[in-house]
Amino acid sequence: RLNFEREGRLLERSSTGSGFCVTPEGWILTNAHVVHPPDFAGMMADEDESLEPVVDLQVVFSGTDVRRQGELVAIANTDDQDVALIKIEPFEGMPVLEGFTYDTPIPEPGTEVYLFGFPLGTYAVQEGDRVIASTLKGILSRRVGPYIQVDAGVHPGISGGPATDATGRVIGLVTSVQASPMGDIVAVIGYVLPIAGAHAGWPE
């Protein structure tokens, strides 16, 4: 039911994902589909008017239970891009990736890779009210169009998290998981958007 002039009830839905802070000014990279899921479309009020969803972004850093307000600054959601840029107010002790760059080359197939994020969101085991990021290890398998295939544990909720090489250099954003022809998730095969492709979301 629609919520005009305080009538009806407010329609809400929530989702979780991952991301990472790349500058001391509070810029956070994630996937476009994390902040605006594909099925989170505007609702039709009638034949002539539609309602656009209002997105409320809450950012929680690993090891804490503090929710910080995020602002969606830029979004790029096409066949070869799935990137969003969020801004939060910087705070003392804010975790930031040191030495982050968009120029990291894609490693060779067979290279060890590490995925960081929150698989299964808040459904995974946490420490009390604190959320704790997971680290998943695998290998880079091959290039698939604009993406990199990684053979590692990729689960819903880790989208938008960083994929790194063994030295900690960010090589991309964890973007999707493989599905079988029957529609089942193949959680050991995932896809990463190379970090160079994430530059499209950065404001000039």
Number of C-alpha atoms within 10 A of each C-alpha: 9 14 10 9 6 8 9 10 10 10 9 8 6 10 11 19 22 28 26 21 23 17 16 17 14 19 20 24 25 28 29 24 21 21 24 18 13 10 7 14 12 11 12 12 11 8 6 6 9 12 12 11 13 9 15 11 18 13 20 18 19 15 13 13 15 14 11 14 14 20 18 17 14 16 22 19 15 9 8 12 21 25 28 27 26 24 19 18 13 14 10 6 7 14 16 16 15 12 10 15 14 15 12 16 13 17 16 12 14 13 14 19 24 23 26 23 26 26 23 15 20 16 9 13 11 13 10 8 11 16 20 20 19 13 13 15 18 18 17 23 21 16 16 10 9 13 21 24 22 29 20 22 19 29 22 17 21 30 30 31 26 27 28 22 20 12 9 15 20 26 26 27 33 33 28 24 22 17 13 8 7 6 8 9 16 14 16 14 19 25 27 27 25 25 23 16 17 22 18 17 21 16 8 4
